[in-house]
Amino acid sequence: MIELTSQDGHSFPAYRADPAETPKGAVVVLQDYLGISDHIRKQADDFAAKGYVAIAPSLFQRAQKAEAASAAEGAEIAKSVPIEAALLDVQAAVDSVKGSGKVALVGYSWGGYVAYVSANRLQDVACAIGYYAAGLTEEHSEKRKIPTLLHFPEEDPSTPLEGMMQFRATRPDVSAFSYPKVKDGFNFTTAENFDAEAAERASERTFFWISQFVEGQPPVTLKNAGAYAQAKTDKKKKKKEDDDMGPPME
């Protein structure tokens, strides 16, 4: 763990993983309701293994507790962390790694929501990715300023299908994929809801997205659509096992 300091003077720990060779860029990993858990450390390690500097800031430190015994406890802790304060901490994490190249935000559950909000308010962020972002289907208002990718589980009460469809209709500048028969946490190997097939598909899309916008060229801005990503992670096809809920290609 290393120590970071936010603009307002708040100091907090962060888990950092570095690649073996020259980094291709950086990824800020934003925690779920369990804090900087083994799950989050493994995600950071996986990004480092792919060639990116990865850092996971402890956002719960604002509430004086880095870990939570359960997701329910973590949800209560998160309520006591003002989003504006969390954004200061995320910006500090971004600033600490931006010397390695462009920076992606990847968040899980609560962290997915924080990543989505951060994308429009922070500096030096190339793209944002959210897994089963808590409460995100109610966040429709702001046009995206950077490419944004979302992974929605279809069997989780916090992201009902109706809400996902409404989100798609109101946010055509976001590329969103839904995964049937999976719940919150499907990406974490030791989680009760882990689903290997869904996790693999989401991981492929995530790494493609990061390689496109951290290593590749800047996104093209479409008229009336914000900075919608031009990357296509799958060929256009009929709905089968999962659904690209992003905007239709012209």
Steps between C-alpha positions, in 0.01 A plus 500: 500500500611856431375830639321766293388851589197673351473868412324571830784345701333166571753214507399144425654166394485347155602164361736531203616235256763569234566309178829319451590710197442857379131578566256551213287732713318486832177374654336637816302215658202621704381280784171327561320504837766275659775757469853412386428130523681201352264535201613854430868420551469214252340730244788744541750216465325381183524847344869517593555159339355645179752783505325783686587674823199428722399683816202441728432792738332430832192719471354384833777680689279809495279307740805379696457137394681336209328163498147373557392166641215474250355678200215624719744657744696648212186654356445681829861620506468626143201713599725692738754578227386811307540448126693826466751375757530165323570685175790685663651166599450352154667806347796453735528140379484612136766765561729244662510277189442731203875524446479143369269599214127538448277392786187283506252475787356155575248469783296222657159539667526828696832558324323461166271786594795709619683430171198611300470827692877555503519473123318831452662692784866401522805594298737276302264203465491325161203266553275352768369148553241390754402151613153458657507863604274554801221748431625585154175433316359810673785720374381616159564871479856578395634440151827308517819699455723194455437147364302299753442124513259325737438136594149432637391170660142418406412305814593761760222698674712816510513513120152395378462437128243778468749743651772383264277552198407849616867576558580388146227717354616811683876443478578394141857624548579209734592151382320263738492121502257285695575148623208260552469264796772676702499726805711766668856372545502269198852616414673404827633143502441434872160670519183296548356644178811438288422397143804397298345545156356845570821606674709398200280691254500809718877480549563474126288809439662688785855434383408580141349828617807590704737410218294717264486812712804474725739376234317603182373816340258747667127432447304660221222727619168431331248777443246510786654193659796617706824305492346163419766239451554383144642169619290193414572203720263266317354488154140611477277199553163400630439478874619168629683448824562866569408834354704800390276772636705778344371736232426355158771562244406725213 
